[in-house]
Amino acid sequence: MKIHFTNDLPTTATTTTTAFVDCGGAPIINIDKKFFVFDHHCDGRFALYSACGQVYLSLLQGLDTSSIEDVYVNHTDADSVIGVWLLTHPERVRQYKALLWSLVEQVSRVDNSGPAAALPGEALKGVHFALVPERGEKDSEAVFLECLAKCEAMCLDGTLFEDAPERPNRPGLARAFDRDGEVYPVHGDSPAFEDVYALKGMGLIYGDQNMVTIGKLPFFPCRSFKDGLIDRLNEAEAAKGGDGKWGGADSIMGSPRPHGTILQQQDVVVIVSEFIAG
C-alpha cells in the first residue's frame, strides 16, 4: 500500500482499490469497487466508532485488504495512524485481539468526544501522545510514515497498549466558559485539558508557543465550531496579518500549526465568549 496526504474529501468517483482513513465524511465499504472510507466526521458521529475502530471491526469480520493499493490521510494522530497501521498489518488483529480492542475502543471514544470521554479513573493510553507530530513540527506525509513505523515497533515491544506514564499537561492560560459565554479562570500551572472544559462544559488552553486548544463537551448547548467559530478566528488571524489557519471539528479545534496563533490570549477568549453568547 502507498500512503498519500490529501486535503480532498473522499468521493465515490475516486479510483478503485483505495481507502480513505479519517479524512472527513461517512463510512463507506464498497467491496465490488474496492473503495473504502473509514471515518466518523458526519451526522450521528457519536453512534459510530472512529476510523481505527471501524478498521479493527472490519478486519475482525474478515475484510480482505490485500486489494487496497492507495491509502489517503490528511493528518497524523492516534486514530489515523492506528487505522492505517491495521490496514497494512491486518494480522495484528488476530494476534492481539483483546489488547487491540481495549486500545481502539478508548481511542474511538476520545477521538469522538475529547479526553473527557475517558471513564472515571481510566488512564489515557500513551498512544494519544506518542503517535502525533512533535510540538512545533509541521504535519506531513513523512511525519505520518514515521509514526506508522513507530506504531508497529510499539506493538512489538508492548508499549502500544500501555497507559501514558505521566500525563503531559500543557502549561498556559486556561479558561472555562458556561452556556451564556461567561468566562471563568482555571487555576493551576498545568491543568489537564479535559478538566478545563469539563468544569463548565467548554474551555480553552492558550499554551506555550502560542498553541491554543478549544474544546467542549459534545452536548454543550453551543453551535458546532465549524458553524462560525473557526471562521471568526481565521478572520481575526488574517486581520492581524497572520497567514496560518485555525481548524478542527464540531467540538474540538486548535490554532494554526506548527507556529501557533498571532492573536493575543484575550483576543481568543473574547471571540470564543462572543461566539457562545450568539
PyMOL commands that set and color helices and strands:
alter all, ss='L'
color gray80, all
select helices_A, chain A and resi 45-47+51-60+78-88+91-95+97-113+115-117+127-130+141-157+159-161+193-200+208-210+229-239+265-277
alter helices_A, ss='H'
color red, helices_A
select strands_A, chain A and resi 2-5+18-21+28-30+35-38+70-73+172-177+183-185+202-207+212-216+247-248+252-254
alter strands_A, ss='S'
color yellow, strands_A
deselect
rebuild
show_as cartoon
